């Protein structure tokens, strides 16, 4: 487990975090650990998406080249719903 010290934290933010921890019946430390963990997970997902988006774009272009006369799915869905 790592440890860290947070400096120059706005007193209003510190107060808000203390109040939220008290409302949830937990320690300030556990609340801050949860918030930081969630932020790190979001960052990890963002990084994963950043690598996937170019691959998905390339796949879309490849499909469009191989099947140039395909009807867009939104048109097919609308036709099906209108039946």
CNS distance restraints for C-alpha pairs under 8 A (distance, minus, plus):
assign (resid   9 and name CA) (resid  13 and name CA) 6.88 0.50 0.50
assign (resid   9 and name CA) (resid  14 and name CA) 6.69 0.50 0.50
assign (resid  10 and name CA) (resid  14 and name CA) 6.41 0.50 0.50
assign (resid  11 and name CA) (resid  15 and name CA) 6.02 0.50 0.50
assign (resid  12 and name CA) (resid  16 and name CA) 6.11 0.50 0.50
assign (resid  13 and name CA) (resid  17 and name CA) 6.17 0.50 0.50
assign (resid  14 and name CA) (resid  18 and name CA) 6.15 0.50 0.50
assign (resid  15 and name CA) (resid  19 and name CA) 6.09 0.50 0.50
assign (resid  16 and name CA) (resid  20 and name CA) 6.13 0.50 0.50
assign (resid  17 and name CA) (resid  21 and name CA) 6.11 0.50 0.50
assign (resid  17 and name CA) (resid  28 and name CA) 6.89 0.50 0.50
assign (resid  17 and name CA) (resid  31 and name CA) 7.71 0.50 0.50
assign (resid  17 and name CA) (resid  32 and name CA) 7.84 0.50 0.50
assign (resid  18 and name CA) (resid  22 and name CA) 6.18 0.50 0.50
assign (resid  18 and name CA) (resid  28 and name CA) 5.79 0.50 0.50
assign (resid  19 and name CA) (resid  23 and name CA) 6.13 0.50 0.50
assign (resid  20 and name CA) (resid  24 and name CA) 6.25 0.50 0.50
assign (resid  21 and name CA) (resid  25 and name CA) 6.09 0.50 0.50
assign (resid  21 and name CA) (resid  26 and name CA) 5.23 0.50 0.50
assign (resid  21 and name CA) (resid  27 and name CA) 5.81 0.50 0.50
assign (resid  21 and name CA) (resid  28 and name CA) 5.36 0.50 0.50
assign (resid  21 and name CA) (resid  31 and name CA) 6.07 0.50 0.50
assign (resid  22 and name CA) (resid  26 and name CA) 6.03 0.50 0.50
assign (resid  22 and name CA) (resid  27 and name CA) 7.18 0.50 0.50
assign (resid  22 and name CA) (resid  28 and name CA) 7.79 0.50 0.50
assign (resid  26 and name CA) (resid  30 and name CA) 6.80 0.50 0.50
assign (resid  26 and name CA) (resid  31 and name CA) 7.15 0.50 0.50
assign (resid  27 and name CA) (resid  31 and name CA) 6.47 0.50 0.50
assign (resid  28 and name CA) (resid  32 and name CA) 6.19 0.50 0.50
assign (resid  29 and name CA) (resid  33 and name CA) 6.07 0.50 0.50
assign (resid  30 and name CA) (resid  34 and name CA) 6.16 0.50 0.50
assign (resid  31 and name CA) (resid  35 and name CA) 6.25 0.50 0.50
assign (resid  32 and name CA) (resid  36 and name CA) 6.10 0.50 0.50
assign (resid  33 and name CA) (resid  37 and name CA) 6.00 0.50 0.50
assign (resid  34 and name CA) (resid  38 and name CA) 6.14 0.50 0.50
assign (resid  35 and name CA) (resid  39 and name CA) 6.24 0.50 0.50
assign (resid  36 and name CA) (resid  40 and name CA) 6.16 0.50 0.50
assign (resid  37 and name CA) (resid  41 and name CA) 6.21 0.50 0.50
assign (resid  38 and name CA) (resid  42 and name CA) 6.24 0.50 0.50
assign (resid  39 and name CA) (resid  43 and name CA) 6.27 0.50 0.50
assign (resid  40 and name CA) (resid  44 and name CA) 6.21 0.50 0.50
assign (resid  41 and name CA) (resid  45 and name CA) 6.26 0.50 0.50
assign (resid  42 and name CA) (resid  46 and name CA) 6.13 0.50 0.50
assign (resid  43 and name CA) (resid  47 and name CA) 6.20 0.50 0.50
assign (resid  44 and name CA) (resid  48 and name CA) 6.24 0.50 0.50
assign (resid  45 and name CA) (resid  49 and name CA) 6.13 0.50 0.50
assign (resid  46 and name CA) (resid  50 and name CA) 6.13 0.50 0.50
assign (resid  47 and name CA) (resid  51 and name CA) 6.58 0.50 0.50
assign (resid  48 and name CA) (resid  52 and name CA) 6.31 0.50 0.50
assign (resid  49 and name CA) (resid  53 and name CA) 5.89 0.50 0.50
assign (resid  50 and name CA) (resid  54 and name CA) 7.47 0.50 0.50
assign (resid  51 and name CA) (resid  55 and name CA) 7.22 0.50 0.50
assign (resid  52 and name CA) (resid  56 and name CA) 6.17 0.50 0.50
assign (resid  53 and name CA) (resid  57 and name CA) 6.13 0.50 0.50
assign (resid  54 and name CA) (resid  58 and name CA) 6.17 0.50 0.50
assign (resid  55 and name CA) (resid  59 and name CA) 6.22 0.50 0.50
assign (resid  56 and name CA) (resid  60 and name CA) 6.18 0.50 0.50
assign (resid  57 and name CA) (resid  61 and name CA) 6.28 0.50 0.50
assign (resid  58 and name CA) (resid  62 and name CA) 6.16 0.50 0.50
assign (resid  59 and name CA) (resid  63 and name CA) 6.15 0.50 0.50
assign (resid  60 and name CA) (resid  64 and name CA) 6.12 0.50 0.50
assign (resid  61 and name CA) (resid  65 and name CA) 6.19 0.50 0.50
assign (resid  62 and name CA) (resid  66 and name CA) 6.19 0.50 0.50
assign (resid  63 and name CA) (resid  67 and name CA) 5.82 0.50 0.50
assign (resid  63 and name CA) (resid  68 and name CA) 7.82 0.50 0.50
assign (resid  64 and name CA) (resid  68 and name CA) 5.12 0.50 0.50
assign (resid  64 and name CA) (resid  70 and name CA) 7.94 0.50 0.50
assign (resid  71 and name CA) (resid  75 and name CA) 6.84 0.50 0.50
assign (resid  71 and name CA) (resid  76 and name CA) 6.94 0.50 0.50
assign (resid  72 and name CA) (resid  76 and name CA) 6.71 0.50 0.50
assign (resid  73 and name CA) (resid  77 and name CA) 6.05 0.50 0.50
assign (resid  74 and name CA) (resid  78 and name CA) 6.09 0.50 0.50
assign (resid  75 and name CA) (resid  79 and name CA) 6.15 0.50 0.50
assign (resid  76 and name CA) (resid  80 and name CA) 6.16 0.50 0.50
assign (resid  77 and name CA) (resid  81 and name CA) 6.16 0.50 0.50
assign (resid  78 and name CA) (resid  82 and name CA) 6.08 0.50 0.50
assign (resid  79 and name CA) (resid  83 and name CA) 6.50 0.50 0.50
